[in-house]
Amino acid sequence: DEITANMRKRGGGILDIELRDCTADLQDYYQLHVSFETGDSMGANFINSCLEAIANTFKKEDIFIVMSILSNYVPECLVRAEVTCDLKAFFPKDPELYARKFVQAVEIAKVEPYRAVTHNKGIMNGIDAVVLATGNDFRAVAAGAHAYASKDGKYTSLTHAKIEGGKFHFWIELPLSLGTVGGLTRLHPLAKLSMEILQNPTSKELMQIVAVAGLAQNFAALRALTTTGIQQGHMKMHLMNILNQLEANLHEKELICKEFREKTISHSAVA
């Protein structure tokens, strides 16, 4: 009660305590599974403090306590973002063909782990960037997302796509637990600036923004893969990196970019 008092004033606290018999998986292993609501706080310190206080109570009963720690896997805290558009608006040239290719690319990521890993890595490029910029724990978010991608016993895509009723549907669903108060979110100057740029969202709004960032990142990658190929964008960026290394000025960059529009890019060729 003492630890949760302030959190309860903000509408949070302990939601449920469940005794789980895990002895079928590990001899003599029982778990107290505690669910929390932490409001706009990520709540790691709050949760761990509560768990350790509970553990101290059981120590008095001569029960062997192994450890008390939060989990970064939050499958009950799911965020979903979806975009839908008319099929003819999907791509200017032959939209139905490219929409089918796009959906097929997602389906491949669902059944092929070699593809799914790179597919989800691209999603996390967008998600991790926002999580890191706002002072949240991107490693915790990534670990939880990849665990969720494996929840059915096989690693698969975090995004989904379909064509239905003449419309293209594309969505993402993943577990997220983020905070907008406490920790670095209000202390680090760049995290504060990021929150201001995002118009100081609540934790739920931030989770929605993060999910959309992951969906947008995946859309851009799959659109490139199923149209021009991924290397066109990658090699354009590679060319700019080479030009920056060679300290080319703006005029030189314009001339060389035109020169290499249809040519293979390499450091030696540019130099």
Disulfide bonds with the S-S distance in Angstrom:
none
